[in-house]
Amino acid sequence: MHRHQGVGYAAIMWIAILAGAAVAVIAALLARRAAAAEAARAARRVVEAARAESAALLEAARLEAAAHGRATETAARSEVLEARTAADEALGRAEATVERRDDRVARAEAELAAQGDALEQRDAQVADGQRELQSRRDRAQGIERDAERKRAGARSELETRAGIAAPELIGQLAKAWIDDARARAAAAVRTVDATAADPAHDREARRVMEIAAARYQHHYLTERSASNLRIGAELVAAMLDSGGALHAALERVAGVQLQVNDERDAIRLDGLDGVGKEMARRAIGKLIKKPETLDDARKDPDAWAAKARDHLQQEIRALGKRAFQTLGLPKAHPEIVELVGALNFRTSYTQNQWWHAVEASYLAGMMAAELGLDEKLARRATLMHDIGKALTHKIEGSHAVIGADIARRLGESELVANAIGAHHADEPCNSVYAHLVAASDAMSGARPGARRELAEGFTAKIEDLERIGMSRRGVAFAHAVHGGRELRVYVREREVDDLTVVEMSTDIANQIAEEMTFPGQIKVTVIRAFEAAATAN
């Protein structure tokens, strides 16, 4: 029983344990279910909160969008209002402008209408004036015809009474006037010839020349044109490199010969073109001063030489303009201006011919003013008197004749051209200005220190000229004049005929050219004159 009681107690215990376990499991299940329900409730709360928040956000977005739309609409309305206001203002201004233009147009139309009326009135007045003028012209023509008839009648009556026709009478009167003018001119010439030796004329001429010479003052240096250039062996070798390209280009552009000495350290400039010599001197001098320019010259010798020539031509033009400006003269033709400037590189017995022309022009102007003549005309003619010297290396003939031909060809007046051609007696003097040019030229050349020439050489030159002139048959005497620039040979009229005179002048000129060395040219004049004399008792 006790064992049965013990077994029952154990069974109860297991039952109790199992019941407790079941209760625990049930409780755990209940607890898990409660937790799941709580989690479900929490999830529902989160979802509801998210839904509420999203609804709030949607509402806020809706409200913000509505506010932004209203703001945009307001701004758009403001812009539209401003644009409308600006458009209204612009329209108002445009309307005001149009109104002002309309007013101006109306006034202009009114003025045009008034002018049209005035023009119509003027046209009417002009038409009336033309009719009146035509009427007067008709009356005048009628009066002129009547006067012509009366003149014809009077002339016919006068011719009848005089017994001579009007053309014949006019011819007789013209002949009488011409004869009278010739007689007066001959009398004036005889008077001049008779008084030419009057010491008073010499004193007056000397006084005028002394006044001009005393009033003009300028300092001059005797110029020497260097023809021998000692440039060194290196530069000579450089110029002769590459077949002498630099040497040939300089000769070709300058128009002078560059002769190298035996030592090959110097060059001699040989030629009559003073401008070409100066261009060659300057080109070589630049190579000496700036050796770095030698490479550029070797690259294009012709361009290098042409550039040197162009620079000198610019200086020549500037010198020509300066001469006209210094003397206060109107400019001449550009070719004459260049010839005047080129005289700066031409010398005569070491006298610079540009300064000689300017000095002689001042002297001629002062003498003209003293004599009451045109000072500017005298200066102009004297400034151009030696322009032919700038071309004597190119053109045969006297520089005076060359200069006169150029002056006539380029539009200078005949007074100027004749003064240029006559200043060495190559053509007769046709005005007093020709004598002034010759006098001022002689004064400038004869000024102490102006020109330099050895007395022995000058004497030998004169003797040689006269010796050659006297070497021909029939020559009475020969004289070298104009400082040895001209040889005058006087022949006996009975021994030499006219044809021989022409041949003699050519032969003498050729002999002078063959036997003598001289600068410039020498004119040969052979004179055959017949003189008849009678004595009046």
VOTI-880718 format. One record per residue (C-alpha): residue number from 1; x, y, z; residue in one letter; chain. Coordinates in Angstrom, 3 decimals. Example, Ala and Ser with C-alpha at 12.3 -4.5 7.8 and 13.67 -1.06 7.14 Angstrom:
BEGIN
- k; px; py; pz; r; c
- 1; 12.300; -4.500; 7.800; a; A
- 2; 13.670; -1.060; 7.140; s; A
// end
This chain:
BEGIN
- k; px; py; pz; r; c
- 1; 0.000; 0.000; 0.000; m; A
- 2; 2.800; 2.168; 0.915; h; A
- 3; 4.365; 1.103; -2.373; r; A
- 4; 1.235; 1.809; -4.154; h; A
- 5; 1.040; 5.108; -2.382; q; A
- 6; 4.622; 5.854; -3.415; g; A
- 7; 3.950; 4.993; -6.995; v; A
- 8; 0.904; 7.137; -7.017; g; A
- 9; 2.838; 10.000; -5.508; y; A
- 10; 5.458; 9.761; -8.212; a; A
- 11; 2.858; 9.647; -10.879; a; A
- 12; 1.286; 12.728; -9.394; i; A
- 13; 4.642; 14.399; -9.368; m; A
- 14; 5.233; 13.639; -13.053; w; A
- 15; 1.782; 14.766; -13.798; i; A
- 16; 2.385; 17.900; -11.917; a; A
- 17; 5.683; 18.434; -13.731; i; A
- 18; 4.077; 17.758; -17.045; l; A
- 19; 1.202; 20.016; -16.157; a; A
- 20; 3.661; 22.709; -15.151; g; A
- 21; 5.552; 22.220; -18.363; a; A
- 22; 2.375; 22.412; -20.325; a; A
- 23; 1.419; 25.509; -18.444; v; A
- 24; 4.816; 26.991; -19.154; a; A
- 25; 4.565; 26.184; -22.842; v; A
- 26; 1.081; 27.593; -22.978; i; A
- 27; 2.261; 30.632; -21.105; a; A
- 28; 5.161; 31.037; -23.541; a; A
- 29; 2.825; 30.658; -26.433; l; A
- 30; 0.459; 33.142; -24.892; l; A
- 31; 3.352; 35.495; -24.199; a; A
- 32; 4.602; 35.128; -27.773; r; A
- 33; 1.128; 35.755; -29.089; r; A
- 34; 0.803; 38.804; -26.864; a; A
- 35; 4.194; 40.084; -28.106; a; A
- 36; 3.148; 39.480; -31.685; a; A
- 37; -0.071; 41.304; -31.079; a; A
- 38; 1.863; 44.163; -29.480; e; A
- 39; 4.289; 44.220; -32.410; a; A
- 40; 1.373; 44.224; -34.788; a; A
- 41; -0.155; 47.076; -32.879; r; A
- 42; 3.198; 48.957; -32.947; a; A
- 43; 3.544; 48.344; -36.653; a; A
- 44; 0.031; 49.604; -37.180; r; A
- 45; 0.921; 52.676; -35.154; r; A
- 46; 4.117; 53.263; -37.301; v; A
- 47; 2.173; 52.834; -40.515; v; A
- 48; -0.526; 55.145; -39.288; e; A
- 49; 2.166; 57.659; -38.205; a; A
- 50; 3.886; 57.376; -41.645; a; A
- 51; 0.525; 57.790; -43.322; r; A
- 52; -0.193; 60.819; -41.193; a; A
- 53; 3.304; 62.277; -41.913; e; A
- 54; 2.987; 61.652; -45.634; s; A
- 55; -0.424; 63.217; -45.617; a; A
- 56; 1.052; 66.197; -43.752; a; A
- 57; 3.922; 66.397; -46.261; l; A
- 58; 1.501; 66.180; -49.125; l; A
- 59; -0.569; 68.913; -47.634; e; A
- 60; 2.501; 71.053; -47.014; a; A
- 61; 3.687; 70.440; -50.577; a; A
- 62; 0.258; 71.296; -51.858; r; A
- 63; 0.211; 74.456; -49.803; l; A
- 64; 3.775; 75.358; -50.881; e; A
- 65; 2.913; 74.692; -54.523; a; A
- 66; -0.171; 76.813; -54.209; a; A
- 67; 1.895; 79.592; -52.599; a; A
- 68; 4.624; 79.329; -55.274; h; A
- 69; 1.989; 79.420; -58.002; g; A
- 70; 0.444; 82.484; -56.472; r; A
- 71; 3.907; 84.130; -56.175; a; A
- 72; 4.753; 83.239; -59.781; t; A
- 73; 1.412; 84.515; -60.950; e; A
- 74; 1.973; 87.700; -58.977; t; A
- 75; 5.482; 88.178; -60.435; a; A
- 76; 4.195; 87.470; -63.936; a; A
- 77; 1.408; 89.960; -63.445; r; A
- 78; 3.950; 92.495; -62.165; s; A
- 79; 6.212; 91.928; -65.169; e; A
- 80; 3.278; 92.164; -67.513; v; A
- 81; 2.188; 95.323; -65.774; l; A
- 82; 5.714; 96.805; -66.021; e; A
- 83; 6.015; 95.783; -69.670; a; A
- 84; 2.609; 97.280; -70.364; r; A
- 85; 3.653; 100.466; -68.563; t; A
- 86; 6.941; 100.640; -70.523; a; A
- 87; 5.103; 99.954; -73.755; a; A
- 88; 2.619; 102.672; -72.925; d; A
- 89; 5.458; 105.087; -72.185; e; A
- 90; 7.305; 104.140; -75.388; a; A
- 91; 4.094; 104.461; -77.327; l; A
- 92; 3.564; 107.855; -75.766; g; A
- 93; 7.043; 108.945; -76.695; r; A
- 94; 6.660; 107.565; -80.207; a; A
- 95; 3.359; 109.354; -80.567; e; A
- 96; 4.991; 112.564; -79.330; a; A
- 97; 7.872; 112.100; -81.789; t; A
- 98; 5.442; 111.410; -84.597; v; A
- 99; 3.495; 114.496; -83.643; e; A
- 100; 6.673; 116.595; -83.659; r; A
- 101; 7.655; 115.128; -86.999; r; A
- 102; 4.221; 115.782; -88.319; d; A
- 103; 4.570; 119.358; -87.139; d; A
- 104; 7.958; 119.683; -88.816; r; A
- 105; 6.661; 118.083; -91.981; v; A
- 106; 3.724; 120.449; -91.922; a; A
- 107; 6.040; 123.430; -91.442; r; A
- 108; 8.376; 122.137; -94.171; a; A
- 109; 5.435; 121.680; -96.510; e; A
- 110; 4.320; 125.178; -95.687; a; A
- 111; 7.826; 126.508; -96.330; e; A
- 112; 8.057; 124.528; -99.569; l; A
- 113; 4.724; 125.898; -100.609; a; A
- 114; 5.937; 129.400; -99.788; a; A
- 115; 9.169; 128.795; -101.658; q; A
- 116; 7.222; 127.367; -104.561; g; A
- 117; 5.136; 130.508; -104.641; d; A
- 118; 8.291; 132.621; -104.428; a; A
- 119; 9.897; 130.605; -107.230; l; A
- 120; 6.840; 131.017; -109.359; e; A
- 121; 6.990; 134.742; -108.716; q; A
- 122; 10.693; 134.773; -109.532; r; A
- 123; 10.083; 132.737; -112.671; d; A
- 124; 7.497; 135.239; -113.677; a; A
- 125; 9.919; 138.083; -112.931; q; A
- 126; 12.698; 136.322; -114.849; v; A
- 127; 10.379; 135.739; -117.764; a; A
- 128; 9.424; 139.405; -117.698; d; A
- 129; 13.112; 140.346; -117.451; g; A
- 130; 14.000; 138.061; -120.344; q; A
- 131; 11.271; 139.527; -122.447; r; A
- 132; 12.489; 143.003; -121.531; e; A
- 133; 16.086; 141.992; -122.233; l; A
- 134; 15.138; 140.496; -125.572; q; A
- 135; 13.271; 143.639; -126.388; s; A
- 136; 16.279; 145.766; -125.477; r; A
- 137; 18.551; 143.420; -127.394; r; A
- 138; 16.351; 143.762; -130.440; d; A
- 139; 16.421; 147.533; -130.075; r; A
- 140; 20.184; 147.472; -129.555; a; A
- 141; 20.663; 145.309; -132.633; q; A
- 142; 18.549; 147.705; -134.591; g; A
- 143; 20.576; 150.643; -133.275; i; A
- 144; 23.800; 148.751; -134.032; e; A
- 145; 22.649; 148.056; -137.575; r; A
- 146; 21.815; 151.711; -137.981; d; A
- 147; 25.196; 152.680; -136.535; a; A
- 148; 26.940; 150.180; -138.831; e; A
- 149; 25.152; 151.637; -141.817; r; A
- 150; 26.141; 155.109; -140.674; k; A
- 151; 29.752; 154.012; -140.071; r; A
- 152; 29.832; 152.365; -143.484; a; A
- 153; 28.460; 155.517; -145.029; g; A
- 154; 30.887; 157.690; -143.090; a; A
- 155; 33.794; 155.398; -144.005; r; A
- 156; 32.764; 155.442; -147.660; s; A
- 157; 32.505; 159.210; -147.569; e; A
- 158; 35.894; 159.503; -145.808; l; A
- 159; 37.516; 157.084; -148.299; e; A
- 160; 35.988; 159.097; -151.155; t; A
- 161; 37.253; 162.381; -149.741; r; A
- 162; 40.680; 160.967; -148.800; a; A
- 163; 41.070; 159.023; -152.008; g; A
- 164; 42.340; 155.893; -150.159; i; A
- 165; 40.728; 152.682; -148.878; a; A
- 166; 40.525; 151.982; -145.112; a; A
- 167; 42.644; 148.765; -145.144; p; A
- 168; 45.368; 150.566; -147.065; e; A
- 169; 45.229; 153.457; -144.627; l; A
- 170; 45.442; 151.054; -141.663; i; A
- 171; 48.477; 149.406; -143.272; g; A
- 172; 50.133; 152.767; -143.801; q; A
- 173; 49.461; 153.819; -140.213; l; A
- 174; 50.756; 150.494; -138.864; a; A
- 175; 53.888; 150.789; -141.002; k; A
- 176; 54.424; 154.327; -139.802; a; A
- 177; 54.034; 153.262; -136.184; w; A
- 178; 56.398; 150.313; -136.670; i; A
- 179; 58.975; 152.526; -138.380; d; A
- 180; 58.661; 155.041; -135.574; d; A
- 181; 59.087; 152.315; -132.943; a; A
- 182; 62.107; 150.940; -134.781; r; A
- 183; 63.597; 154.396; -135.020; a; A
- 184; 63.086; 154.982; -131.294; r; A
- 185; 64.559; 151.532; -130.515; a; A
- 186; 67.548; 152.219; -132.756; a; A
- 187; 68.013; 155.566; -131.089; a; A
- 188; 67.862; 153.921; -127.684; a; A
- 189; 70.414; 151.314; -128.792; v; A
- 190; 72.706; 154.030; -130.175; r; A
- 191; 72.340; 155.903; -126.927; t; A
- 192; 73.211; 152.816; -124.935; v; A
- 193; 76.169; 152.077; -127.221; d; A
- 194; 77.327; 155.653; -126.990; a; A
- 195; 77.115; 155.683; -123.227; t; A
- 196; 78.256; 152.109; -122.644; a; A
- 197; 81.754; 153.294; -121.922; a; A
- 198; 80.514; 155.975; -119.572; d; A
- 199; 82.284; 155.458; -116.241; p; A
- 200; 79.035; 156.350; -114.478; a; A
- 201; 77.465; 153.086; -115.630; h; A
- 202; 80.433; 151.115; -114.370; d; A
- 203; 80.283; 152.941; -111.065; r; A
- 204; 76.555; 152.257; -110.715; e; A
- 205; 76.975; 148.571; -111.577; a; A
- 206; 79.883; 148.289; -109.160; r; A
- 207; 77.834; 150.018; -106.465; r; A
- 208; 74.929; 147.600; -106.874; v; A
- 209; 77.239; 144.587; -106.826; m; A
- 210; 79.147; 145.856; -103.803; e; A
- 211; 75.891; 146.427; -101.894; i; A
- 212; 74.740; 142.880; -102.634; a; A
- 213; 78.112; 141.373; -101.744; a; A
- 214; 78.308; 143.346; -98.495; a; A
- 215; 74.805; 142.407; -97.407; r; A
- 216; 75.274; 138.673; -97.929; y; A
- 217; 77.413; 136.713; -95.518; q; A
- 218; 77.837; 132.999; -95.113; h; A
- 219; 80.584; 130.705; -93.906; h; A
- 220; 81.763; 128.012; -96.288; y; A
- 221; 84.233; 125.199; -96.060; l; A
- 222; 86.171; 124.060; -99.092; t; A
- 223; 84.764; 120.656; -99.978; e; A
- 224; 86.885; 117.806; -101.202; r; A
- 225; 85.238; 114.848; -102.885; s; A
- 226; 87.245; 111.800; -101.794; a; A
- 227; 87.615; 109.319; -104.642; s; A
- 228; 90.211; 107.020; -103.020; n; A
- 229; 88.719; 104.968; -100.185; l; A
- 230; 91.167; 102.967; -98.070; r; A
- 231; 88.776; 100.395; -96.630; i; A
- 232; 91.083; 97.518; -95.711; g; A
- 233; 91.930; 94.191; -97.268; a; A
- 234; 89.151; 92.291; -95.469; e; A
- 235; 86.334; 94.447; -96.802; l; A
- 236; 87.834; 94.458; -100.295; v; A
- 237; 87.985; 90.655; -100.179; a; A
- 238; 84.363; 90.522; -98.965; a; A
- 239; 83.231; 92.732; -101.855; m; A
- 240; 85.057; 90.521; -104.350; l; A
- 241; 83.689; 87.260; -102.902; d; A
- 242; 81.116; 85.200; -104.825; s; A
- 243; 82.366; 86.465; -108.148; g; A
- 244; 82.394; 90.076; -106.975; g; A
- 245; 78.622; 90.242; -106.417; a; A
- 246; 78.742; 93.230; -104.043; l; A
- 247; 81.285; 95.017; -106.222; h; A
- 248; 79.224; 94.510; -109.401; a; A
- 249; 75.909; 95.478; -107.739; a; A
- 250; 77.402; 98.709; -106.377; l; A
- 251; 78.882; 99.614; -109.761; e; A
- 252; 75.631; 98.836; -111.536; r; A
- 253; 73.378; 100.870; -109.214; v; A
- 254; 75.784; 103.778; -108.581; a; A
- 255; 76.826; 104.150; -112.217; g; A
- 256; 80.517; 104.547; -111.347; v; A
- 257; 83.497; 102.227; -111.549; q; A
- 258; 85.083; 100.813; -108.383; l; A
- 259; 88.726; 100.148; -109.172; q; A
- 260; 90.696; 98.050; -106.669; v; A
- 261; 94.360; 98.961; -106.164; n; A
- 262; 97.224; 96.490; -106.504; d; A
- 263; 97.499; 96.006; -102.720; e; A
- 264; 93.771; 95.162; -102.593; r; A
- 265; 93.167; 97.377; -99.564; d; A
- 266; 91.634; 100.456; -101.248; a; A
- 267; 89.038; 101.333; -103.889; i; A
- 268; 89.045; 104.254; -106.315; r; A
- 269; 85.703; 105.711; -107.439; l; A
- 270; 85.988; 106.543; -111.120; d; A
- 271; 83.187; 108.402; -112.890; g; A
- 272; 81.592; 111.797; -113.470; l; A
- 273; 78.347; 111.212; -111.518; d; A
- 274; 78.765; 112.955; -108.160; g; A
- 275; 75.557; 111.424; -106.827; v; A
- 276; 76.744; 107.933; -107.773; g; A
- 277; 80.087; 108.499; -106.064; k; A
- 278; 78.402; 109.721; -102.900; e; A
- 279; 76.065; 106.720; -102.916; m; A
- 280; 79.032; 104.333; -103.235; a; A
- 281; 80.939; 106.140; -100.465; r; A
- 282; 77.975; 105.922; -98.098; r; A
- 283; 77.268; 102.256; -98.848; a; A
- 284; 80.891; 101.279; -98.216; i; A
- 285; 81.098; 103.512; -95.151; g; A
- 286; 78.067; 101.776; -93.650; k; A
- 287; 79.763; 98.407; -94.123; l; A
- 288; 82.810; 99.760; -92.276; i; A
- 289; 80.791; 101.195; -89.384; k; A
- 290; 78.393; 98.242; -89.097; k; A
- 291; 80.139; 95.013; -90.153; p; A
- 292; 77.053; 93.020; -89.154; e; A
- 293; 75.224; 94.421; -92.212; t; A
- 294; 77.664; 92.607; -94.506; l; A
- 295; 75.703; 89.344; -94.277; d; A
- 296; 72.470; 91.069; -95.360; d; A
- 297; 74.307; 92.694; -98.251; a; A
- 298; 75.662; 89.328; -99.394; r; A
- 299; 72.174; 87.774; -99.393; k; A
- 300; 70.784; 90.292; -101.916; d; A
- 301; 73.475; 92.661; -103.287; p; A
- 302; 71.131; 94.453; -105.701; d; A
- 303; 68.557; 95.191; -102.969; a; A
- 304; 71.352; 96.421; -100.667; w; A
- 305; 72.687; 98.819; -103.303; a; A
- 306; 69.197; 99.974; -104.319; a; A
- 307; 68.361; 100.736; -100.685; k; A
- 308; 71.454; 102.930; -100.387; a; A
- 309; 70.437; 104.738; -103.594; r; A
- 310; 66.874; 105.281; -102.329; d; A
- 311; 68.111; 106.792; -99.064; h; A
- 312; 70.306; 109.236; -100.994; l; A
- 313; 67.441; 110.126; -103.358; q; A
- 314; 65.275; 111.049; -100.358; q; A
- 315; 68.022; 113.347; -99.095; e; A
- 316; 68.352; 114.917; -102.565; i; A
- 317; 64.621; 115.707; -102.677; r; A
- 318; 64.800; 117.198; -99.175; a; A
- 319; 67.757; 119.393; -100.220; l; A
- 320; 65.874; 120.627; -103.293; g; A
- 321; 62.821; 121.552; -101.214; k; A
- 322; 65.062; 123.202; -98.635; r; A
- 323; 66.624; 125.453; -101.300; a; A
- 324; 63.221; 126.719; -102.477; f; A
- 325; 62.026; 127.201; -98.881; q; A
- 326; 65.223; 129.017; -97.862; t; A
- 327; 64.831; 131.488; -100.728; l; A
- 328; 61.055; 131.858; -100.209; g; A
- 329; 60.204; 130.615; -103.698; l; A
- 330; 57.197; 128.591; -104.884; p; A
- 331; 58.039; 124.971; -105.593; k; A
- 332; 58.957; 123.952; -109.105; a; A
- 333; 58.399; 120.692; -110.971; h; A
- 334; 59.575; 117.672; -108.898; p; A
- 335; 62.235; 116.872; -111.499; e; A
- 336; 63.704; 120.382; -111.157; i; A
- 337; 63.577; 120.104; -107.362; v; A
- 338; 65.596; 116.863; -107.545; e; A
- 339; 68.134; 118.422; -109.906; l; A
- 340; 68.636; 121.350; -107.526; v; A
- 341; 69.134; 118.930; -104.631; g; A
- 342; 71.604; 116.847; -106.659; a; A
- 343; 73.860; 119.906; -106.979; l; A
- 344; 74.889; 119.311; -103.368; n; A
- 345; 77.004; 116.413; -104.636; f; A
- 346; 78.513; 118.342; -107.544; r; A
- 347; 81.534; 120.599; -107.128; t; A
- 348; 83.266; 123.054; -109.427; s; A
- 349; 86.862; 123.671; -108.413; y; A
- 350; 85.928; 122.428; -104.892; t; A
- 351; 82.945; 124.830; -104.638; q; A
- 352; 79.737; 123.055; -103.612; n; A
- 353; 77.249; 123.849; -106.388; q; A
- 354; 74.176; 123.684; -104.126; w; A
- 355; 75.595; 126.373; -101.868; w; A
- 356; 76.822; 128.252; -104.962; h; A
- 357; 73.279; 128.292; -106.398; a; A
- 358; 71.778; 129.501; -103.102; v; A
- 359; 74.464; 132.164; -102.638; e; A
- 360; 74.129; 133.424; -106.210; a; A
- 361; 70.325; 133.512; -105.801; s; A
- 362; 70.609; 135.756; -102.741; y; A
- 363; 73.004; 138.058; -104.609; l; A
- 364; 70.747; 138.238; -107.677; a; A
- 365; 67.709; 138.945; -105.508; g; A
- 366; 69.442; 141.782; -103.669; m; A
- 367; 70.668; 143.343; -106.928; m; A
- 368; 67.163; 143.038; -108.408; a; A
- 369; 65.661; 144.726; -105.354; a; A
- 370; 68.238; 147.518; -105.631; e; A
- 371; 67.281; 148.032; -109.286; l; A
- 372; 63.537; 147.890; -108.629; g; A
- 373; 63.059; 144.537; -110.382; l; A
- 374; 61.240; 141.355; -109.368; d; A
- 375; 63.391; 139.909; -106.576; e; A
- 376; 61.661; 136.507; -106.519; k; A
- 377; 62.010; 136.069; -110.290; l; A
- 378; 65.731; 136.858; -110.121; a; A
- 379; 66.196; 134.361; -107.280; r; A
- 380; 64.246; 131.657; -109.091; r; A
- 381; 66.202; 131.977; -112.331; a; A
- 382; 69.536; 132.019; -110.485; t; A
- 383; 68.679; 129.008; -108.310; l; A
- 384; 68.091; 126.939; -111.446; m; A
- 385; 70.961; 128.321; -113.541; h; A
- 386; 73.241; 125.300; -112.937; d; A
- 387; 70.710; 122.435; -112.888; i; A
- 388; 72.270; 121.206; -116.138; g; A
- 389; 75.449; 120.365; -114.207; k; A
- 390; 73.550; 117.540; -112.497; a; A
- 391; 73.149; 115.882; -115.927; l; A
- 392; 76.404; 116.646; -117.751; t; A
- 393; 77.561; 113.062; -117.106; h; A
- 394; 74.512; 111.784; -119.012; k; A
- 395; 73.799; 114.433; -121.679; i; A
- 396; 76.270; 115.943; -124.106; e; A
- 397; 76.376; 119.720; -124.365; g; A
- 398; 76.730; 122.862; -122.305; s; A
- 399; 75.164; 122.705; -118.864; h; A
- 400; 73.519; 126.077; -119.533; a; A
- 401; 71.797; 124.785; -122.687; v; A
- 402; 70.795; 121.549; -120.941; i; A
- 403; 69.310; 123.482; -118.006; g; A
- 404; 67.413; 125.862; -120.300; a; A
- 405; 65.896; 122.956; -122.275; d; A
- 406; 64.792; 121.270; -119.043; i; A
- 407; 63.258; 124.494; -117.697; a; A
- 408; 61.272; 125.041; -120.909; r; A
- 409; 60.141; 121.410; -121.038; r; A
- 410; 58.930; 121.449; -117.413; l; A
- 411; 56.893; 124.642; -117.658; g; A
- 412; 59.177; 127.412; -116.376; e; A
- 413; 58.675; 130.871; -117.865; s; A
- 414; 60.735; 131.990; -120.854; e; A
- 415; 62.436; 134.656; -118.722; l; A
- 416; 63.748; 131.952; -116.382; v; A
- 417; 64.713; 129.569; -119.205; a; A
- 418; 66.524; 132.314; -121.156; n; A
- 419; 68.387; 133.463; -118.043; a; A
- 420; 69.567; 129.863; -117.503; i; A
- 421; 70.667; 129.403; -121.115; g; A
- 422; 72.332; 132.808; -121.456; a; A
- 423; 74.441; 132.936; -118.307; h; A
- 424; 77.435; 131.560; -120.261; h; A
- 425; 76.508; 133.318; -123.545; a; A
- 426; 75.180; 130.118; -125.120; d; A
- 427; 72.120; 132.086; -126.229; e; A
- 428; 71.434; 135.842; -126.378; p; A
- 429; 70.154; 137.601; -123.264; c; A
- 430; 66.494; 138.535; -123.739; n; A
- 431; 65.961; 140.280; -120.400; s; A
- 432; 67.785; 142.056; -117.640; v; A
- 433; 67.333; 138.952; -115.464; y; A
- 434; 69.731; 137.033; -117.723; a; A
- 435; 72.416; 139.634; -117.001; h; A
- 436; 71.650; 139.447; -113.273; l; A
- 437; 72.055; 135.658; -113.301; v; A
- 438; 75.369; 135.895; -115.139; a; A
- 439; 76.623; 138.616; -112.770; a; A
- 440; 75.627; 136.776; -109.596; s; A
- 441; 77.116; 133.520; -110.925; d; A
- 442; 80.434; 135.282; -111.565; a; A
- 443; 80.343; 136.993; -108.151; m; A
- 444; 79.769; 133.744; -106.286; s; A
- 445; 82.437; 131.892; -108.247; g; A
- 446; 84.981; 134.698; -107.935; a; A
- 447; 84.474; 135.205; -104.192; r; A
- 448; 87.817; 134.804; -102.410; p; A
- 449; 88.130; 131.222; -101.233; g; A
- 450; 85.128; 130.001; -103.192; a; A
- 451; 87.068; 127.944; -105.701; r; A
- 452; 90.522; 126.438; -105.687; r; A
- 453; 92.680; 125.837; -108.722; e; A
- 454; 96.451; 125.842; -109.055; l; A
- 455; 97.662; 128.903; -110.944; a; A
- 456; 100.193; 126.842; -112.892; e; A
- 457; 97.566; 124.408; -114.054; g; A
- 458; 95.153; 127.186; -115.065; f; A
- 459; 97.856; 129.031; -116.987; t; A
- 460; 98.881; 125.842; -118.771; a; A
- 461; 95.250; 125.162; -119.672; k; A
- 462; 94.797; 128.631; -121.175; i; A
- 463; 98.058; 128.382; -123.100; e; A
- 464; 97.166; 124.967; -124.478; d; A
- 465; 93.758; 126.156; -125.618; l; A
- 466; 95.144; 129.211; -127.390; e; A
- 467; 97.964; 127.146; -128.905; r; A
- 468; 95.482; 124.678; -130.381; i; A
- 469; 93.344; 127.525; -131.679; g; A
- 470; 96.267; 129.275; -133.383; m; A
- 471; 97.502; 126.068; -135.035; s; A
- 472; 95.087; 126.380; -137.962; r; A
- 473; 95.709; 128.242; -141.208; r; A
- 474; 93.949; 131.562; -141.579; g; A
- 475; 93.575; 132.210; -137.838; v; A
- 476; 94.175; 135.810; -136.829; a; A
- 477; 94.113; 135.298; -133.065; f; A
- 478; 92.529; 133.032; -130.435; a; A
- 479; 91.416; 133.799; -126.873; h; A
- 480; 90.305; 131.517; -124.031; a; A
- 481; 87.412; 133.176; -122.169; v; A
- 482; 85.044; 132.360; -119.292; h; A
- 483; 87.808; 130.885; -117.183; g; A
- 484; 88.850; 128.453; -119.885; g; A
- 485; 85.330; 127.183; -120.583; r; A
- 486; 85.268; 128.662; -124.116; e; A
- 487; 87.821; 129.171; -126.881; l; A
- 488; 87.077; 131.941; -129.396; r; A
- 489; 89.015; 131.719; -132.659; v; A
- 490; 88.938; 134.701; -135.039; y; A
- 491; 89.817; 133.909; -138.666; v; A
- 492; 90.671; 136.191; -141.569; r; A
- 493; 87.673; 136.595; -143.834; e; A
- 494; 89.684; 136.552; -147.058; r; A
- 495; 91.482; 133.275; -146.274; e; A
- 496; 88.713; 131.126; -144.722; v; A
- 497; 85.253; 130.537; -146.176; d; A
- 498; 82.052; 129.675; -144.298; d; A
- 499; 82.284; 125.913; -144.885; l; A
- 500; 85.852; 125.832; -143.584; t; A
- 501; 84.721; 127.689; -140.452; v; A
- 502; 82.307; 124.875; -139.591; v; A
- 503; 84.920; 122.184; -140.197; e; A
- 504; 87.537; 124.138; -138.231; m; A
- 505; 85.360; 124.394; -135.111; s; A
- 506; 84.798; 120.622; -135.122; t; A
- 507; 88.478; 119.834; -135.715; d; A
- 508; 89.612; 122.145; -132.907; i; A
- 509; 87.064; 120.653; -130.473; a; A
- 510; 88.227; 117.119; -131.322; n; A
- 511; 91.888; 118.081; -130.865; q; A
- 512; 91.139; 119.628; -127.457; i; A
- 513; 89.306; 116.473; -126.357; a; A
- 514; 92.228; 114.279; -127.455; e; A
- 515; 95.124; 116.321; -126.048; e; A
- 516; 93.711; 117.850; -122.864; m; A
- 517; 92.106; 116.623; -119.639; t; A
- 518; 89.533; 118.968; -118.141; f; A
- 519; 86.321; 118.896; -116.074; p; A
- 520; 83.015; 119.660; -117.764; g; A
- 521; 83.072; 120.941; -121.351; q; A
- 522; 84.878; 123.550; -123.447; i; A
- 523; 82.987; 125.429; -126.132; k; A
- 524; 84.795; 126.277; -129.374; v; A
- 525; 83.573; 129.321; -131.321; t; A
- 526; 85.135; 130.190; -134.705; v; A
- 527; 84.289; 133.718; -135.832; i; A
- 528; 84.542; 134.916; -139.428; r; A
- 529; 83.460; 138.537; -139.692; a; A
- 530; 83.416; 140.989; -142.575; f; A
- 531; 84.040; 144.535; -141.504; e; A
- 532; 83.569; 147.596; -143.660; a; A
- 533; 84.549; 151.066; -142.498; a; A
- 534; 84.000; 154.458; -144.047; a; A
- 535; 84.751; 157.977; -142.907; t; A
- 536; 82.233; 160.809; -143.110; a; A
- 537; 83.661; 164.284; -143.814; n; A
// end
